Amino acid sequence: MESGPAIFAGAVFTLFGGGILAWTVVRVRQGEPVAHGVNRVASATLSSVAGSGALALGMWCFTRV
């Protein structure tokens, strides 16, 4: 009965993390800042860490199914 929420949460975290990482890759390849008004390297690093963390959390949720 508890596997439904774990699957939903895992899917949400995985999609969010993948979206953040995809956005970061596209912006860095275009030479654009990831966030306006922030250092380019710092914003790319922070968003990469956040995206990787969300992917890891999503994978952890999937192991709880």
PyMOL CGO cylinders between C-alpha atoms (Angstrom):
from pymol import cmd
from pymol.cgo import CYLINDER

trace = [
    CYLINDER, 0.00, 0.00, 0.00, 2.91, 2.37, 0.64, 0.3, 1, 1, 1, 1, 1, 1,
    CYLINDER, 2.91, 2.37, 0.64, 4.58, 1.75, -2.71, 0.3, 1, 1, 1, 1, 1, 1,
    CYLINDER, 4.58, 1.75, -2.71, 2.29, 4.20, -4.55, 0.3, 1, 1, 1, 1, 1, 1,
    CYLINDER, 2.29, 4.20, -4.55, 3.54, 7.34, -2.79, 0.3, 1, 1, 1, 1, 1, 1,
    CYLINDER, 3.54, 7.34, -2.79, 7.15, 6.14, -3.06, 0.3, 1, 1, 1, 1, 1, 1,
    CYLINDER, 7.15, 6.14, -3.06, 6.78, 5.66, -6.81, 0.3, 1, 1, 1, 1, 1, 1,
    CYLINDER, 6.78, 5.66, -6.81, 5.15, 9.09, -7.20, 0.3, 1, 1, 1, 1, 1, 1,
    CYLINDER, 5.15, 9.09, -7.20, 7.79, 10.85, -5.11, 0.3, 1, 1, 1, 1, 1, 1,
    CYLINDER, 7.79, 10.85, -5.11, 10.59, 9.03, -6.95, 0.3, 1, 1, 1, 1, 1, 1,
    CYLINDER, 10.59, 9.03, -6.95, 9.16, 10.04, -10.31, 0.3, 1, 1, 1, 1, 1, 1,
    CYLINDER, 9.16, 10.04, -10.31, 8.79, 13.67, -9.24, 0.3, 1, 1, 1, 1, 1, 1,
    CYLINDER, 8.79, 13.67, -9.24, 12.32, 13.92, -7.86, 0.3, 1, 1, 1, 1, 1, 1,
    CYLINDER, 12.32, 13.92, -7.86, 13.80, 12.14, -10.88, 0.3, 1, 1, 1, 1, 1, 1,
    CYLINDER, 13.80, 12.14, -10.88, 12.00, 14.34, -13.40, 0.3, 1, 1, 1, 1, 1, 1,
    CYLINDER, 12.00, 14.34, -13.40, 12.90, 17.50, -11.48, 0.3, 1, 1, 1, 1, 1, 1,
    CYLINDER, 12.90, 17.50, -11.48, 16.56, 16.51, -11.19, 0.3, 1, 1, 1, 1, 1, 1,
    CYLINDER, 16.56, 16.51, -11.19, 16.75, 15.56, -14.85, 0.3, 1, 1, 1, 1, 1, 1,
    CYLINDER, 16.75, 15.56, -14.85, 15.12, 18.83, -15.87, 0.3, 1, 1, 1, 1, 1, 1,
    CYLINDER, 15.12, 18.83, -15.87, 17.51, 20.90, -13.77, 0.3, 1, 1, 1, 1, 1, 1,
    CYLINDER, 17.51, 20.90, -13.77, 20.53, 19.06, -15.17, 0.3, 1, 1, 1, 1, 1, 1,
    CYLINDER, 20.53, 19.06, -15.17, 19.26, 19.39, -18.75, 0.3, 1, 1, 1, 1, 1, 1,
    CYLINDER, 19.26, 19.39, -18.75, 18.66, 23.13, -18.26, 0.3, 1, 1, 1, 1, 1, 1,
    CYLINDER, 18.66, 23.13, -18.26, 22.15, 23.54, -16.84, 0.3, 1, 1, 1, 1, 1, 1,
    CYLINDER, 22.15, 23.54, -16.84, 23.80, 21.68, -19.72, 0.3, 1, 1, 1, 1, 1, 1,
    CYLINDER, 23.80, 21.68, -19.72, 21.93, 23.69, -22.36, 0.3, 1, 1, 1, 1, 1, 1,
    CYLINDER, 21.93, 23.69, -22.36, 22.71, 27.04, -20.72, 0.3, 1, 1, 1, 1, 1, 1,
    CYLINDER, 22.71, 27.04, -20.72, 26.40, 26.22, -20.20, 0.3, 1, 1, 1, 1, 1, 1,
    CYLINDER, 26.40, 26.22, -20.20, 26.83, 25.00, -23.79, 0.3, 1, 1, 1, 1, 1, 1,
    CYLINDER, 26.83, 25.00, -23.79, 25.25, 28.20, -25.09, 0.3, 1, 1, 1, 1, 1, 1,
    CYLINDER, 25.25, 28.20, -25.09, 27.55, 30.28, -22.89, 0.3, 1, 1, 1, 1, 1, 1,
    CYLINDER, 27.55, 30.28, -22.89, 24.61, 31.81, -21.05, 0.3, 1, 1, 1, 1, 1, 1,
    CYLINDER, 24.61, 31.81, -21.05, 24.34, 32.16, -17.27, 0.3, 1, 1, 1, 1, 1, 1,
    CYLINDER, 24.34, 32.16, -17.27, 22.21, 29.57, -15.54, 0.3, 1, 1, 1, 1, 1, 1,
    CYLINDER, 22.21, 29.57, -15.54, 20.80, 32.21, -13.17, 0.3, 1, 1, 1, 1, 1, 1,
    CYLINDER, 20.80, 32.21, -13.17, 20.69, 35.94, -13.85, 0.3, 1, 1, 1, 1, 1, 1,
    CYLINDER, 20.69, 35.94, -13.85, 22.81, 38.15, -11.64, 0.3, 1, 1, 1, 1, 1, 1,
    CYLINDER, 22.81, 38.15, -11.64, 24.93, 35.27, -10.30, 0.3, 1, 1, 1, 1, 1, 1,
    CYLINDER, 24.93, 35.27, -10.30, 28.45, 34.19, -11.17, 0.3, 1, 1, 1, 1, 1, 1,
    CYLINDER, 28.45, 34.19, -11.17, 28.32, 31.77, -14.11, 0.3, 1, 1, 1, 1, 1, 1,
    CYLINDER, 28.32, 31.77, -14.11, 30.49, 29.10, -12.48, 0.3, 1, 1, 1, 1, 1, 1,
    CYLINDER, 30.49, 29.10, -12.48, 28.75, 29.31, -9.12, 0.3, 1, 1, 1, 1, 1, 1,
    CYLINDER, 28.75, 29.31, -9.12, 25.26, 29.04, -10.61, 0.3, 1, 1, 1, 1, 1, 1,
    CYLINDER, 25.26, 29.04, -10.61, 26.23, 26.09, -12.82, 0.3, 1, 1, 1, 1, 1, 1,
    CYLINDER, 26.23, 26.09, -12.82, 27.85, 24.32, -9.88, 0.3, 1, 1, 1, 1, 1, 1,
    CYLINDER, 27.85, 24.32, -9.88, 24.94, 24.90, -7.51, 0.3, 1, 1, 1, 1, 1, 1,
    CYLINDER, 24.94, 24.90, -7.51, 22.33, 23.80, -10.04, 0.3, 1, 1, 1, 1, 1, 1,
    CYLINDER, 22.33, 23.80, -10.04, 24.37, 20.69, -10.90, 0.3, 1, 1, 1, 1, 1, 1,
    CYLINDER, 24.37, 20.69, -10.90, 24.58, 19.76, -7.23, 0.3, 1, 1, 1, 1, 1, 1,
    CYLINDER, 24.58, 19.76, -7.23, 20.85, 20.36, -6.75, 0.3, 1, 1, 1, 1, 1, 1,
    CYLINDER, 20.85, 20.36, -6.75, 19.95, 18.32, -9.84, 0.3, 1, 1, 1, 1, 1, 1,
    CYLINDER, 19.95, 18.32, -9.84, 22.23, 15.45, -8.83, 0.3, 1, 1, 1, 1, 1, 1,
    CYLINDER, 22.23, 15.45, -8.83, 20.80, 15.51, -5.33, 0.3, 1, 1, 1, 1, 1, 1,
    CYLINDER, 20.80, 15.51, -5.33, 17.26, 15.35, -6.65, 0.3, 1, 1, 1, 1, 1, 1,
    CYLINDER, 17.26, 15.35, -6.65, 18.18, 12.42, -8.90, 0.3, 1, 1, 1, 1, 1, 1,
    CYLINDER, 18.18, 12.42, -8.90, 19.80, 10.62, -5.97, 0.3, 1, 1, 1, 1, 1, 1,
    CYLINDER, 19.80, 10.62, -5.97, 16.74, 11.25, -3.81, 0.3, 1, 1, 1, 1, 1, 1,
    CYLINDER, 16.74, 11.25, -3.81, 14.50, 9.93, -6.57, 0.3, 1, 1, 1, 1, 1, 1,
    CYLINDER, 14.50, 9.93, -6.57, 16.57, 6.77, -6.88, 0.3, 1, 1, 1, 1, 1, 1,
    CYLINDER, 16.57, 6.77, -6.88, 16.43, 6.34, -3.10, 0.3, 1, 1, 1, 1, 1, 1,
    CYLINDER, 16.43, 6.34, -3.10, 12.63, 6.60, -3.24, 0.3, 1, 1, 1, 1, 1, 1,
    CYLINDER, 12.63, 6.60, -3.24, 12.52, 3.91, -5.92, 0.3, 1, 1, 1, 1, 1, 1,
    CYLINDER, 12.52, 3.91, -5.92, 14.50, 1.56, -3.67, 0.3, 1, 1, 1, 1, 1, 1,
    CYLINDER, 14.50, 1.56, -3.67, 11.77, 1.91, -1.03, 0.3, 1, 1, 1, 1, 1, 1,
    CYLINDER, 11.77, 1.91, -1.03, 9.10, 0.39, -3.28, 0.3, 1, 1, 1, 1, 1, 1,
]
cmd.load_cgo(trace, "trace")
